[in-house]
Amino acid sequence: MKIYQSPILNHFSNLTHAFTTKDGGVSKKLYNSLNLAFHVNDNLLDVTRNHELLASTLKYNKRTLVHMKQIHSDLVHIVDETDDFDNPPICDALITDKTNIPLMVMVADCSPILFYDSKKEVIAVAHAGRQGAFKNIVKNVINSFVKNYGSDAKDISAIVGTSIGVCCYEVGSEIYEEAKELDLNYAIQKRDANFYLDISKILKSQLLASGVKEENIEFSSECSCCKNDIYFSYRADGITGRFAGILMMRE
Ligand SMILES: [Zn+2]
């Protein structure tokens, strides 16, 4: 199973984390092979098996994993004992100070973000596509750290996994207009007569504006659409699986 890990998060021996790829699962074509999403018409037994394989690779109990019914919102859900694998909350970010509960965000071109406050011992994950970036879900996550756990933003690390790059993310003029209205012109590239959106640029700016320090921010340099042989990409493939960012604190 091919996974990616963050140099920043690897410094913390109490953390288990990964960004998955297509590799190492049992799903068949269109979803081959490590599809982790139940809502994309893949065989449900295969998806469950993929979760078991990932849990055994990263050494956590699959039953305790919390994932999300992601709806491109800016909602942050505080994880508690009522959450489990079979009842994903409807939201686009999860946060907890509890140990041995893996948090998962699933993507295919959107940005998977892992957060860790090493002082207060709090973790979070977030799903940020265009809508999440336009709604500034990053700010809501940092606010949730501060409000619910007394975090200081300068203690929070933010790791952004692979997503669609500005190389491939062409958008229509209506999105360009919306970005302009939100003062996000800086994230639009114009090539020939076409507009391209740089989500990573927006996320970086929002993280910095929320008080996260530049040296605590990490971005994948890859594009899921260019590298759709390695990652699931909605833009490249349409019907496809989802890969994931996972983060857990151990006791
Ligand atoms: Zn690309």
Residues whose N, C-alpha, C, O or C-beta is under 5 A from the ligand:
A	BS01	ZN	G165 C167 C168 C223 C225 C226
